[in-house]
Amino acid sequence: MSLSLKVEFSGGLELLFSNQRSHKLSVPALVPKTYGETSSETKPADITFLIHHLRDNLLKERVELFMENGTVRPGILVLVNDTDWELEGEGEYPLKEGDEIVFISTLHGG
Amino acid sequence: MPPRTCALCATNRAMLKRPKTGQQICRDCFFYVFETEVHNTITQSNLFKPGDRVAIGASGGKDSTVLAYVMKVLNERYEYGLDLFLLSIDEGITGYRDDSLETVKRNQQQYSMPLKILSYDELYGWTMDAIVSQVGKKNNCTFCGVFRRQALDRGAAMLGVDHIVTGHNADDIAETVLMNIMRGDIARLGRCTCICTQGEDTIKRSKPFKYAYEKEIVMYAYFKKLDYFSTECIYSPDAYRGHARVFLKDLEAARPSAIIDIIHSGEAFEIRDDVKATQKVQQTCKRCGYMSSNDLCKACTLLEGLERGMGNSGITDRARKKLDAEGPAPDNLRTIPFYHLPSSAAAAIAVETATS
């Protein structure tokens, strides 16, 4: 079982991802409880998983501009189907088929 | 998780958590409160009067793009009676500013506002590309910052405007408060939280987004699908500001009100009289007429160093001594055109030449 997602990067973040704003990808519906560990314990794929997955599969450069302490770097906004992820449980939001996740950097010049 | 309803209209689904208040609100209420807060900032500080000519300092980035849009909305909604202009400075950075200026040109069409672009090359005879090729990437931000500040005033004078508004937001101001504390720059600490700087005798400069969080500006641009440019400058970023920025973002992650709290702290500082007494009096530059706290303004000092092939003489004391040892500035030195404050007559001529 897997979930297909649409992921978008903007505000300059796309520069870390092959300068491509929109990406379609699929992730497993169930993932290990701790990222990268192959244990029998699983959980439904959530945004924390997605962030790690993007780092290891799509990110091309300068990981420190995307992630810090197991989540996105402060100053990066995350939207789940156009809603602020702070209203959706942040990293613990369980991904659903067809979700659109947007990452926007606020750190680039005004 | 069941969808939450908006704390303000109690009807629509909440889509955003406000960093300032923690309120969960819907898209339409967000537009309304964001615009209304900027309007309140403008009216409570009496920033404008009807008939004012106002230039929006436009870089093509998120803040100034949202500012241009919101200024247009508010000017129409509340009948401010302002003549709005876009003013852009072309620093001459290939692959960065030339692209962002394309965004400003689209904004000019989208918002139907006249646009004036003034370049460093035109004003100083130097592009940032040329400056970096002489001074390297270490101190180039000093040149860019000093030159931009003066270029904005001069561009504004050419447009004959009374007032420049810039897109500086709450995060920028909190960052500047921190930087000034860390550098012990008391003069700047005292004025960096002012919504409007510069006195009666020069063009006013103000920050209508003083209390607007960067997060909300970016969300506003996203929801309104505004067209902005977001590439990092290709020359090394201001490292010191970078540290302050990362520190502030970490504070915000722990406690979102930190940003507004730092601004309030900055506003509440009172500078002791005996500290104030050591600060330099403002005068005008003997060479170009721009305001200055020394005989020569910072831009003229930097330009002289560039022209004499010693760009860093405006930066370090050692390089300055070396320059001085070579004697006074030659008579044929390239200088910045003399700065005249816009009176209405002079302004009309300037606008004609600007559009020709």
Interface residues (C-beta under 8 A of the other chain):
Chain A: S10 G11 G12 L15 R73 P74 G75 L77 L79 D82 T83 D84 E86 L87 E88 G89 V102 I104 S105 T106 L107 H108 G109 G110
Chain B: M1 R4 R13 A14 M15 L16 K17 Q24 S59 G61 K62 D63 S64 G167 H168 N169 D171 D172 E214 K215 I217 V218 M219 Y222 F223 S230 T231 E232 C233 R245 V246 K249 D250 E252 A253
